[in-house]
Amino acid sequence: MEVFKVFTFEAAHFLPNVAAGHRCGVLHGHSYKVIVGVKGIPDSHTGFVADFADIKCAVKPVIDRLDHSALNRIIGNPTCENVAGWIWNRLRIPGLCSIEVWETATSGCRKTAAPTRR
């Protein structure tokens, strides 16, 4: 079973590696939505795969670092994909299986955990 928790943050960025004249090459802002997914077997006593409060505690400092920032000062080429990877690399959540970063209401990126071998 997979549970998820949604977070939001506001930030500005520009994409330094796009072609000249690309609209994302100039400084602009987004209202980001981040969805953190955790997969596991519900605990027989609590019924939880993961406690939402524990997910929030793990994610909040990472999101706080990005909120109201100029992302280029933190992530050199802050594409949606690179933002998702940056967040992923800073989370220590047992069972973390996915990160979604929504840059707009219609555009985003999903990073998933590599399948584990048995």
N, CA, C and O atoms as a Tinker XYZ file with bonds, in Angstrom:
   472  protein
     1  N      0.846000   -1.160000    0.000000    73     2
     2  CA     0.000000    0.000000    0.000000    64     1     3
     3  C      0.898000    1.231000    0.000000    63     2     4     5
     4  O      1.990000    1.226000    0.567000    81     3
     5  N      0.410000    2.290000   -0.652000    73     3     6
     6  CA     1.174000    3.536000   -0.696000    64     5     7
     7  C      0.354000    4.664000   -0.098000    63     6     8     9
     8  O     -0.822000    4.831000   -0.418000    81     7
     9  N      0.984000    5.434000    0.771000    73     7    10
    10  CA     0.371000    6.642000    1.320000    64     9    11
    11  C      1.156000    7.835000    0.786000    63    10    12    13
    12  O      2.302000    7.689000    0.361000    81    11
    13  N      0.547000    9.000000    0.808000    73    11    14
    14  CA     1.243000   10.179000    0.329000    64    13    15
    15  C      0.824000   11.400000    1.121000    63    14    16    17
    16  O     -0.250000   11.443000    1.719000    81    15
    17  N      1.699000   12.387000    1.107000    73    15    18
    18  CA     1.428000   13.671000    1.757000    64    17    19
    19  C      1.837000   14.767000    0.784000    63    18    20    21
    20  O      2.841000   14.658000    0.081000    81    19
    21  N      1.032000   15.829000    0.762000    73    19    22
    22  CA     1.231000   16.933000   -0.176000    64    21    23
    23  C      1.809000   18.143000    0.551000    63    22    24    25
    24  O      1.390000   18.483000    1.657000    81    23
    25  N      2.779000   18.783000   -0.095000    73    23    26
    26  CA     3.425000   19.985000    0.420000    64    25    27
    27  C      3.418000   21.034000   -0.690000    63    26    28    29
    28  O      3.306000   20.695000   -1.869000    81    27
    29  N      3.536000   22.298000   -0.316000    73    27    30
    30  CA     3.628000   23.363000   -1.310000    64    29    31
    31  C      4.749000   24.323000   -0.927000    63    30    32    33
    32  O      5.116000   24.454000    0.241000    81    31
    33  N      5.277000   24.988000   -1.947000    73    31    34
    34  CA     6.216000   26.070000   -1.706000    64    33    35
    35  C      6.206000   27.006000   -2.903000    63    34    36    37
    36  O      5.795000   26.635000   -4.002000    81    35
    37  N      6.663000   28.213000   -2.668000    73    35    38
    38  CA     6.750000   29.248000   -3.702000    64    37    39
    39  C      8.228000   29.511000   -3.951000    63    38    40    41
    40  O      9.014000   29.601000   -3.008000    81    39
    41  N      8.605000   29.635000   -5.221000    73    39    42
    42  CA    10.007000   29.918000   -5.532000    64    41    43
    43  C     10.138000   30.502000   -6.929000    63    42    44    45
    44  O      9.257000   30.352000   -7.776000    81    43
    45  N     11.255000   31.165000   -7.144000    73    43    46
    46  CA    11.596000   31.712000   -8.453000    64    45    47
    47  C     12.782000   30.945000   -9.027000    63    46    48    49
    48  O     13.594000   30.384000   -8.292000    81    47
    49  N     12.864000   30.934000  -10.353000    73    47    50
    50  CA    14.012000   30.322000  -11.010000    64    49    51
    51  C     14.075000   30.767000  -12.461000    63    50    52    53
    52  O     13.149000   31.385000  -12.986000    81    51
    53  N     15.171000   30.442000  -13.082000    73    51    54
    54  CA    15.298000   30.514000  -14.536000    64    53    55
    55  C     16.109000   29.293000  -14.938000    63    54    56    57
    56  O     16.863000   28.749000  -14.131000    81    55
    57  N     15.957000   28.869000  -16.167000    73    55    58
    58  CA    16.678000   27.694000  -16.641000    64    57    59
    59  C     17.847000   28.156000  -17.513000    63    58    60    61
    60  O     17.636000   28.659000  -18.617000    81    59
    61  N     19.079000   27.986000  -17.022000    73    59    62
    62  CA    20.244000   28.528000  -17.715000    64    61    63
    63  C     20.629000   27.768000  -18.979000    63    62    64    65
    64  O     21.389000   28.291000  -19.794000    81    63
    65  N     20.129000   26.561000  -19.162000    73    63    66
    66  CA    20.584000   25.730000  -20.280000    64    65    67
    67  C     19.584000   25.605000  -21.416000    63    66    68    69
    68  O     19.752000   24.755000  -22.291000    81    67
    69  N     18.547000   26.432000  -21.421000    73    67    70
    70  CA    17.585000   26.377000  -22.523000    64    69    71
    71  C     18.082000   27.244000  -23.680000    63    70    72    73
    72  O     18.973000   28.076000  -23.512000    81    71
    73  N     17.498000   27.035000  -24.837000    73    71    74
    74  CA    17.883000   27.795000  -26.030000    64    73    75
    75  C     17.583000   29.284000  -25.846000    63    74    76    77
    76  O     16.664000   29.658000  -25.118000    81    75
    77  N     18.358000   30.110000  -26.505000    73    75    78
    78  CA    18.137000   31.558000  -26.463000    64    77    79
    79  C     16.696000   31.851000  -26.876000    63    78    80    81
    80  O     16.184000   31.296000  -27.849000    81    79
    81  N     16.064000   32.729000  -26.120000    73    79    82
    82  CA    14.690000   33.104000  -26.413000    64    81    83
    83  C     13.634000   32.222000  -25.759000    63    82    84    85
    84  O     12.449000   32.553000  -25.800000    81    83
    85  N     14.039000   31.099000  -25.154000    73    83    86
    86  CA    13.077000   30.224000  -24.469000    64    85    87
    87  C     12.493000   30.981000  -23.285000    63    86    88    89
    88  O     13.230000   31.618000  -22.532000    81    87
    89  N     11.188000   30.919000  -23.115000    73    87    90
    90  CA    10.540000   31.698000  -22.057000    64    89    91
    91  C     11.000000   31.324000  -20.654000    63    90    92    93
    92  O     10.904000   32.147000  -19.745000    81    91
    93  N     11.494000   30.110000  -20.453000    73    91    94
    94  CA    11.958000   29.707000  -19.119000    64    93    95
    95  C     13.391000   30.172000  -18.839000    63    94    96    97
    96  O     13.920000   29.949000  -17.749000    81    95
    97  N     14.011000   30.815000  -19.823000    73    95    98
    98  CA    15.351000   31.328000  -19.625000    64    97    99
    99  C     15.394000   32.633000  -18.845000    63    98   100   101
   100  O     16.471000   33.103000  -18.480000    81    99
   101  N     14.240000   33.216000  -18.588000    73    99   102
   102  CA    14.182000   34.450000  -17.797000    64   101   103
   103  C     13.609000   34.121000  -16.416000    63   102   104   105
   104  O     12.854000   33.163000  -16.249000    81   103
   105  N     13.984000   34.931000  -15.445000    73   103   106
   106  CA    13.526000   34.730000  -14.072000    64   105   107
   107  C     12.000000   34.784000  -14.006000    63   106   108   109
   108  O     11.375000   35.711000  -14.520000    81   107
   109  N     11.421000   33.779000  -13.368000    73   107   110
   110  CA     9.976000   33.704000  -13.174000    64   109   111
   111  C      9.700000   32.838000  -11.956000    63   110   112   113
   112  O     10.608000   32.184000  -11.442000    81   111
   113  N      8.463000   32.826000  -11.492000    73   111   114
   114  CA     8.134000   32.080000  -10.283000    64   113   115
   115  C      7.062000   31.038000  -10.500000    63   114   116   117
   116  O      6.333000   31.062000  -11.491000    81   115
   117  N      6.982000   30.124000   -9.553000    73   115   118
   118  CA     5.979000   29.062000   -9.565000    64   117   119
   119  C      5.451000   28.830000   -8.155000    63   118   120   121
   120  O      6.126000   29.103000   -7.162000    81   119
   121  N      4.240000   28.323000   -8.097000    73   119   122
   122  CA     3.681000   27.764000   -6.868000    64   121   123
   123  C      3.818000   26.252000   -7.017000    63   122   124   125
   124  O      3.019000   25.614000   -7.703000    81   123
   125  N      4.821000   25.692000   -6.379000    73   123   126
   126  CA     5.119000   24.272000   -6.518000    64   125   127
   127  C      4.251000   23.431000   -5.584000    63   126   128   129
   128  O      3.906000   23.849000   -4.479000    81   127
   129  N      3.911000   22.239000   -6.058000    73   127   130
   130  CA     3.267000   21.239000   -5.217000    64   129   131
   131  C      4.171000   20.008000   -5.237000    63   130   132   133
   132  O      4.612000   19.571000   -6.300000    81   131
   133  N      4.439000   19.460000   -4.070000    73   131   134
   134  CA     5.284000   18.276000   -3.937000    64   133   135
   135  C      4.475000   17.190000   -3.246000    63   134   136   137
   136  O      3.883000   17.415000   -2.190000    81   135
   137  N      4.455000   16.015000   -3.852000    73   135   138
   138  CA     3.748000   14.866000   -3.271000    64   137   139
   139  C      4.786000   13.796000   -2.947000    63   138   140   141
   140  O      5.513000   13.332000   -3.825000    81   139
   141  N      4.842000   13.415000   -1.681000    73   139   142
   142  CA     5.807000   12.422000   -1.205000    64   141   143
   143  C      5.053000   11.118000   -0.949000    63   142   144   145
   144  O      4.119000   11.078000   -0.147000    81   143
   145  N      5.466000   10.058000   -1.635000    73   143   146
   146  CA     4.828000    8.748000   -1.496000    64   145   147
   147  C      5.692000    7.788000   -0.701000    63   146   148   149
   148  O      6.910000    7.734000   -0.871000    81   147
   149  N      5.044000    7.037000    0.165000    73   147   150
   150  CA     5.720000    6.040000    1.004000    64   149   151
   151  C      4.964000    4.727000    0.866000    63   150   152   153
   152  O      3.744000    4.684000    1.026000    81   151
   153  N      5.690000    3.662000    0.570000    73   151   154
   154  CA     5.086000    2.360000    0.333000    64   153   155
   155  C      5.467000    1.399000    1.445000    63   154   156   157
   156  O      6.589000    1.433000    1.953000    81   155
   157  N      4.535000    0.550000    1.817000    73   155   158
   158  CA     4.825000   -0.455000    2.827000    64   157   159
   159  C      3.583000   -1.256000    3.178000    63   158   160   161
   160  O      2.530000   -1.142000    2.550000    81   159
   161  N      3.750000   -2.056000    4.191000    73   159   162
   162  CA     2.644000   -2.867000    4.710000    64   161   163
   163  C      2.126000   -2.185000    5.962000    63   162   164   165
   164  O      2.913000   -1.867000    6.854000    81   163
   165  N      0.826000   -1.952000    6.052000    73   163   166
   166  CA     0.295000   -1.293000    7.252000    64   165   167
   167  C      0.664000   -2.062000    8.523000    63   166   168   169
   168  O      0.562000   -3.287000    8.580000    81   167
   169  N      1.089000   -1.322000    9.524000    73   167   170
   170  CA     1.416000   -1.901000   10.818000    64   169   171
   171  C      0.169000   -2.550000   11.404000    63   170   172   173
   172  O     -0.917000   -1.974000   11.338000    81   171
   173  N      0.312000   -3.732000   11.973000    73   171   174
   174  CA    -0.853000   -4.458000   12.491000    64   173   175
   175  C     -1.497000   -3.753000   13.681000    63   174   176   177
   176  O     -2.690000   -3.933000   13.927000    81   175
   177  N     -0.735000   -2.961000   14.418000    73   175   178
   178  CA    -1.294000   -2.262000   15.585000    64   177   179
   179  C     -1.830000   -0.878000   15.218000    63   178   180   181
   180  O     -2.980000   -0.561000   15.522000    81   179
   181  N     -1.005000   -0.050000   14.566000    73   179   182
   182  CA    -1.427000    1.324000   14.252000    64   181   183
   183  C     -2.287000    1.402000   13.004000    63   182   184   185
   184  O     -3.108000    2.309000   12.870000    81   183
   185  N     -2.107000    0.462000   12.094000    73   183   186
   186  CA    -2.790000    0.514000   10.814000    64   185   187
   187  C     -2.094000    1.412000    9.810000    63   186   188   189
   188  O     -2.555000    1.546000    8.677000    81   187
   189  N     -0.978000    2.035000   10.211000    73   187   190
   190  CA    -0.254000    2.969000    9.346000    64   189   191
   191  C      0.796000    2.267000    8.495000    63   190   192   193
   192  O      1.463000    1.341000    8.957000    81   191
   193  N      0.938000    2.709000    7.259000    73   191   194
   194  CA     2.144000    2.429000    6.478000    64   193   195
   195  C      3.234000    3.347000    7.007000    63   194   196   197
   196  O      4.366000    2.921000    7.236000    81   195
   197  N      2.880000    4.604000    7.196000    73   195   198
   198  CA     3.754000    5.609000    7.799000    64   197   199
   199  C      2.852000    6.658000    8.424000    63   198   200   201
   200  O      1.788000    6.972000    7.890000    81   199
   201  N      3.271000    7.189000    9.534000    73   199   202
   202  CA     2.518000    8.249000   10.200000    64   201   203
   203  C      2.708000    9.543000    9.404000    63   202   204   205
   204  O      3.841000    9.948000    9.143000    81   203
   205  N      1.610000   10.190000    9.019000    73   203   206
   206  CA     1.714000   11.438000    8.260000    64   205   207
   207  C      2.532000   12.487000    9.006000    63   206   208   209
   208  O      3.228000   13.289000    8.383000    81   207
   209  N      2.454000   12.485000   10.324000    73   207   210
   210  CA     3.237000   13.437000   11.123000    64   209   211
   211  C      4.732000   13.182000   10.959000    63   210   212   213
   212  O      5.517000   14.129000   10.921000    81   211
   213  N      5.135000   11.920000   10.860000    73   211   214
   214  CA     6.547000   11.589000   10.658000    64   213   215
   215  C      7.016000   12.014000    9.268000    63   214   216   217
   216  O      8.134000   12.502000    9.107000    81   215
   217  N      6.156000   11.825000    8.268000    73   215   218
   218  CA     6.499000   12.275000    6.912000    64   217   219
   219  C      6.678000   13.787000    6.913000    63   218   220   221
   220  O      7.637000   14.305000    6.341000    81   219
   221  N      5.752000   14.492000    7.556000    73   219   222
   222  CA     5.829000   15.954000    7.614000    64   221   223
   223  C      7.126000   16.407000    8.280000    63   222   224   225
   224  O      7.776000   17.332000    7.791000    81   223
   225  N      7.508000   15.780000    9.372000    73   223   226
   226  CA     8.746000   16.148000   10.085000    64   225   227
   227  C      9.972000   15.951000    9.200000    63   226   228   229
   228  O     10.914000   16.741000    9.263000    81   227
   229  N      9.968000   14.911000    8.380000    73   227   230
   230  CA    11.109000   14.636000    7.515000    64   229   231
   231  C     11.167000   15.589000    6.322000    63   230   232   233
   232  O     12.253000   15.964000    5.881000    81   231
   233  N     10.015000   15.977000    5.804000    73   231   234
   234  CA     9.962000   16.771000    4.580000    64   233   235
   235  C     10.028000   18.272000    4.852000    63   234   236   237
   236  O     10.597000   19.016000    4.053000    81   235
   237  N      9.465000   18.721000    5.948000    73   235   238
   238  CA     9.328000   20.152000    6.217000    64   237   239
   239  C     10.644000   20.926000    6.106000    63   238   240   241
   240  O     10.661000   21.967000    5.449000    81   239
   241  N     11.751000   20.474000    6.716000    73   239   242
   242  CA    12.988000   21.255000    6.595000    64   241   243
   243  C     13.503000   21.350000    5.153000    63   242   244   245
   244  O     14.127000   22.344000    4.781000    81   243
   245  N     13.247000   20.338000    4.359000    73   243   246
   246  CA    13.681000   20.340000    2.964000    64   245   247
   247  C     12.852000   21.355000    2.176000    63   246   248   249
   248  O     13.398000   22.151000    1.412000    81   247
   249  N     11.544000   21.323000    2.362000    73   247   250
   250  CA    10.659000   22.270000    1.687000    64   249   251
   251  C     10.932000   23.689000    2.184000    63   250   252   253
   252  O     10.935000   24.628000    1.388000    81   251
   253  N     11.158000   23.854000    3.471000    73   251   254
   254  CA    11.449000   25.187000    4.022000    64   253   255
   255  C     12.695000   25.795000    3.378000    63   254   256   257
   256  O     12.773000   27.012000    3.208000    81   255
   257  N     13.660000   24.965000    3.023000    73   255   258
   258  CA    14.885000   25.461000    2.376000    64   257   259
   259  C     14.582000   26.050000    0.998000    63   258   260   261
   260  O     15.241000   26.995000    0.564000    81   259
   261  N     13.588000   25.491000    0.317000    73   259   262
   262  CA    13.236000   25.935000   -1.032000    64   261   263
   263  C     12.217000   27.069000   -1.048000    63   262   264   265
   264  O     12.190000   27.869000   -1.982000    81   263
   265  N     11.388000   27.138000   -0.025000    73   263   266
   266  CA    10.279000   28.089000   -0.017000    64   265   267
   267  C     10.759000   29.537000   -0.069000    63   266   268   269
   268  O     11.652000   29.939000    0.678000    81   267
   269  N     10.153000   30.304000   -0.957000    73   267   270
   270  CA    10.472000   31.720000   -1.153000    64   269   271
   271  C     11.961000   31.942000   -1.410000    63   270   272   273
   272  O     12.568000   32.871000   -0.879000    81   271
   273  N     12.532000   31.071000   -2.233000    73   271   274
   274  CA    13.947000   31.180000   -2.574000    64   273   275
   275  C     14.099000   31.436000   -4.069000    63   274   276   277
   276  O     13.151000   31.324000   -4.846000    81   275
   277  N     15.308000   31.778000   -4.436000    73   275   278
   278  CA    15.735000   31.771000   -5.832000    64   277   279
   279  C     16.403000   30.414000   -6.027000    63   278   280   281
   280  O     17.539000   30.213000   -5.598000    81   279
   281  N     15.716000   29.500000   -6.662000    73   279   282
   282  CA    16.192000   28.119000   -6.742000    64   281   283
   283  C     17.577000   27.987000   -7.368000    63   282   284   285
   284  O     18.316000   27.060000   -7.037000    81   283
   285  N     17.940000   28.907000   -8.273000    73   283   286
   286  CA    19.256000   28.823000   -8.906000    64   285   287
   287  C     20.397000   28.960000   -7.912000    63   286   288   289
   288  O     21.517000   28.540000   -8.201000    81   287
   289  N     20.136000   29.538000   -6.750000    73   287   290
   290  CA    21.164000   29.647000   -5.716000    64   289   291
   291  C     21.365000   28.329000   -4.966000    63   290   292   293
   292  O     22.355000   28.147000   -4.257000    81   291
   293  N     20.409000   27.418000   -5.136000    73   291   294
   294  CA    20.442000   26.129000   -4.433000    64   293   295
   295  C     20.718000   24.983000   -5.405000    63   294   296   297
   296  O     21.503000   24.079000   -5.118000    81   295
   297  N     20.064000   25.042000   -6.548000    73   295   298
   298  CA    20.155000   23.994000   -7.579000    64   297   299
   299  C     20.558000   24.718000   -8.864000    63   298   300   301
   300  O     19.791000   25.529000   -9.381000    81   299
   301  N     21.735000   24.437000   -9.376000    73   299   302
   302  CA    22.270000   25.189000  -10.504000    64   301   303
   303  C     21.360000   25.270000  -11.719000    63   302   304   305
   304  O     21.232000   26.334000  -12.325000    81   303
   305  N     20.732000   24.167000  -12.080000    73   303   306
   306  CA    19.821000   24.109000  -13.227000    64   305   307
   307  C     18.487000   23.561000  -12.705000    63   306   308   309
   308  O     18.207000   22.370000  -12.840000    81   307
   309  N     17.663000   24.437000  -12.107000    73   307   310
   310  CA    16.482000   23.965000  -11.371000    64   309   311
   311  C     15.276000   23.605000  -12.240000    63   310   312   313
   312  O     14.205000   24.202000  -12.134000    81   311
   313  N     15.491000   22.598000  -13.108000    73   311   314
   314  CA    14.363000   22.028000  -13.834000    64   313   315
   315  C     13.476000   21.287000  -12.840000    63   314   316   317
   316  O     13.896000   21.006000  -11.717000    81   315
   317  N     12.282000   20.980000  -13.243000    73   315   318
   318  CA    11.385000   20.208000  -12.388000    64   317   319
   319  C     12.045000   18.873000  -12.008000    63   318   320   321
   320  O     11.947000   18.419000  -10.868000    81   319
   321  N     12.714000   18.259000  -12.984000    73   319   322
   322  CA    13.391000   16.982000  -12.743000    64   321   323
   323  C     14.501000   17.119000  -11.706000    63   322   324   325
   324  O     14.643000   16.273000  -10.823000    81   323
   325  N     15.282000   18.184000  -11.819000    73   323   326
   326  CA    16.382000   18.385000  -10.872000    64   325   327
   327  C     15.880000   18.772000   -9.484000    63   326   328   329
   328  O     16.499000   18.410000   -8.483000    81   327
   329  N     14.780000   19.494000   -9.412000    73   327   330
   330  CA    14.184000   19.806000   -8.109000    64   329   331
   331  C     13.718000   18.512000   -7.439000    63   330   332   333
   332  O     13.947000   18.314000   -6.246000    81   331
   333  N     13.068000   17.635000   -8.200000    73   331   334
   334  CA    12.615000   16.353000   -7.643000    64   333   335
   335  C     13.803000   15.536000   -7.133000    63   334   336   337
   336  O     13.738000   14.963000   -6.045000    81   335
   337  N     14.876000   15.480000   -7.904000    73   335   338
   338  CA    16.066000   14.744000   -7.472000    64   337   339
   339  C     16.716000   15.352000   -6.239000    63   338   340   341
   340  O     17.173000   14.629000   -5.354000    81   339
   341  N     16.760000   16.675000   -6.179000    73   339   342
   342  CA    17.342000   17.377000   -5.033000    64   341   343
   343  C     16.565000   17.039000   -3.763000    63   342   344   345
   344  O     17.155000   16.744000   -2.724000    81   343
   345  N     15.242000   17.084000   -3.856000    73   343   346
   346  CA    14.404000   16.742000   -2.695000    64   345   347
   347  C     14.629000   15.287000   -2.307000    63   346   348   349
   348  O     14.844000   14.979000   -1.135000    81   347
   349  N     14.580000   14.399000   -3.281000    73   347   350
   350  CA    14.744000   12.955000   -3.036000    64   349   351
   351  C     16.038000   12.671000   -2.275000    63   350   352   353
   352  O     16.050000   11.893000   -1.321000    81   351
   353  N     17.109000   13.299000   -2.700000    73   351   354
   354  CA    18.425000   13.029000   -2.102000    64   353   355
   355  C     18.555000   13.515000   -0.668000    63   354   356   357
   356  O     19.512000   13.153000    0.016000    81   355
   357  N     17.627000   14.316000   -0.203000    73   355   358
   358  CA    17.697000   14.856000    1.155000    64   357   359
   359  C     16.709000   14.199000    2.116000    63   358   360   361
   360  O     16.737000   14.474000    3.315000    81   359
   361  N     15.851000   13.347000    1.605000    73   359   362
   362  CA    14.853000   12.711000    2.466000    64   361   363
   363  C     15.350000   11.369000    2.983000    63   362   364   365
   364  O     15.938000   10.576000    2.247000    81   363
   365  N     15.103000   11.140000    4.241000    73   363   366
   366  CA    15.431000    9.866000    4.887000    64   365   367
   367  C     14.136000    9.315000    5.472000    63   366   368   369
   368  O     13.885000    9.403000    6.674000    81   367
   369  N     13.328000    8.750000    4.594000    73   367   370
   370  CA    12.026000    8.224000    5.003000    64   369   371
   371  C     11.977000    6.747000    4.622000    63   370   372   373
   372  O     12.082000    6.419000    3.440000    81   371
   373  N     11.820000    5.851000    5.593000    73   371   374
   374  CA    11.698000    4.434000    5.257000    64   373   375
   375  C     10.504000    4.211000    4.323000    63   374   376   377
   376  O      9.401000    4.692000    4.581000    81   375
   377  N     10.741000    3.485000    3.251000    73   375   378
   378  CA     9.675000    3.170000    2.310000    64   377   379
   379  C      9.419000    4.247000    1.268000    63   378   380   381
   380  O      8.471000    4.135000    0.491000    81   379
   381  N     10.258000    5.305000    1.236000    73   379   382
   382  CA    10.074000    6.355000    0.234000    64   381   383
   383  C     10.035000    5.717000   -1.154000    63   382   384   385
   384  O     10.967000    5.012000   -1.543000    81   383
   385  N      8.963000    5.963000   -1.895000    73   383   386
   386  CA     8.834000    5.319000   -3.198000    64   385   387
   387  C      8.607000    6.304000   -4.338000    63   386   388   389
   388  O      8.812000    5.956000   -5.501000    81   387
   389  N      8.188000    7.527000   -4.025000    73   387   390
   390  CA     7.980000    8.480000   -5.108000    64   389   391
   391  C      7.995000    9.913000   -4.593000    63   390   392   393
   392  O      7.653000   10.205000   -3.447000    81   391
   393  N      8.407000   10.783000   -5.494000    73   391   394
   394  CA     8.344000   12.228000   -5.282000    64   393   395
   395  C      7.726000   12.792000   -6.554000    63   394   396   397
   396  O      8.198000   12.510000   -7.655000    81   395
   397  N      6.689000   13.573000   -6.406000    73   395   398
   398  CA     6.140000   14.310000   -7.538000    64   397   399
   399  C      6.365000   15.788000   -7.273000    63   398   400   401
   400  O      6.113000   16.276000   -6.172000    81   399
   401  N      6.837000   16.491000   -8.281000    73   399   402
   402  CA     6.986000   17.943000   -8.200000    64   401   403
   403  C      6.135000   18.529000   -9.316000    63   402   404   405
   404  O      6.375000   18.286000  -10.499000    81   403
   405  N      5.141000   19.302000   -8.915000    73   403   406
   406  CA     4.263000   19.987000   -9.860000    64   405   407
   407  C      4.699000   21.440000   -9.921000    63   406   408   409
   408  O      4.666000   22.154000   -8.918000    81   407
   409  N      5.106000   21.868000  -11.103000    73   407   410
   410  CA     5.568000   23.231000  -11.315000    64   409   411
   411  C      4.392000   24.159000  -11.651000    63   410   412   413
   412  O      4.388000   25.337000  -11.291000    81   411
   413  N      3.419000   23.609000  -12.334000    73   411   414
   414  CA     2.181000   24.317000  -12.644000    64   413   415
   415  C      1.039000   23.344000  -12.406000    63   414   416   417
   416  O      1.270000   22.194000  -12.030000    81   415
   417  N     -0.187000   23.794000  -12.620000    73   415   418
   418  CA    -1.342000   22.917000  -12.429000    64   417   419
   419  C     -1.387000   21.780000  -13.445000    63   418   420   421
   420  O     -2.099000   20.795000  -13.245000    81   419
   421  N     -0.627000   21.912000  -14.536000    73   419   422
   422  CA    -0.694000   20.898000  -15.590000    64   421   423
   423  C      0.639000   20.253000  -15.937000    63   422   424   425
   424  O      0.692000   19.399000  -16.821000    81   423
   425  N      1.726000   20.644000  -15.256000    73   423   426
   426  CA     3.052000   20.133000  -15.620000    64   425   427
   427  C      3.849000   19.751000  -14.384000    63   426   428   429
   428  O      3.920000   20.508000  -13.416000    81   427
   429  N      4.444000   18.569000  -14.429000    73   427   430
   430  CA     5.230000   18.121000  -13.292000    64   429   431
   431  C      6.143000   16.971000  -13.645000    63   430   432   433
   432  O      6.300000   16.608000  -14.810000    81   431
   433  N      6.733000   16.414000  -12.626000    73   431   434
   434  CA     7.714000   15.336000  -12.766000    64   433   435
   435  C      7.491000   14.346000  -11.624000    63   434   436   437
   436  O      7.176000   14.748000  -10.503000    81   435
   437  N      7.655000   13.062000  -11.905000    73   435   438
   438  CA     7.570000   12.035000  -10.873000    64   437   439
   439  C      8.863000   11.230000  -10.873000    63   438   440   441
   440  O      9.287000   10.714000  -11.908000    81   439
   441  N      9.482000   11.128000   -9.703000    73   439   442
   442  CA    10.664000   10.272000   -9.514000    64   441   443
   443  C     10.227000    9.115000   -8.638000    63   442   444   445
   444  O      9.602000    9.308000   -7.595000    81   443
   445  N     10.562000    7.914000   -9.072000    73   443   446
   446  CA    10.193000    6.730000   -8.306000    64   445   447
   447  C     11.438000    5.937000   -7.920000    63   446   448   449
   448  O     12.482000    6.019000   -8.567000    81   447
   449  N     11.293000    5.181000   -6.861000    73   447   450
   450  CA    12.380000    4.337000   -6.391000    64   449   451
   451  C     12.634000    3.232000   -7.395000    63   450   452   453
   452  O     11.710000    2.719000   -8.026000    81   451
   453  N     13.891000    2.875000   -7.532000    73   451   454
   454  CA    14.242000    1.740000   -8.393000    64   453   455
   455  C     13.681000    0.478000   -7.765000    63   454   456   457
   456  O     13.668000    0.348000   -6.541000    81   455
   457  N     13.213000   -0.459000   -8.593000    73   455   458
   458  CA    12.718000   -1.722000   -8.029000    64   457   459
   459  C     13.807000   -2.427000   -7.237000    63   458   460   461
   460  O     14.979000   -2.393000   -7.611000    81   459
   461  N     13.418000   -3.059000   -6.150000    73   459   462
   462  CA    14.381000   -3.789000   -5.331000    64   461   463
   463  C     14.439000   -5.240000   -5.806000    63   462   464   465
   464  O     13.440000   -5.809000   -6.248000    81   463
   465  N     15.626000   -5.818000   -5.705000    73   463   466
   466  CA    15.805000   -7.220000   -6.076000    64   465   467
   467  C     15.545000   -8.093000   -4.864000    63   466   468   469
   468  O     15.847000   -7.717000   -3.731000    81   467
   469  N     14.999000   -9.224000   -5.110000    73   467   470
   470  CA    14.734000  -10.176000   -4.014000    64   469   471
   471  C     15.799000  -11.215000   -3.969000    63   470   472
   472  O     15.757000  -12.105000   -3.119000    81   471
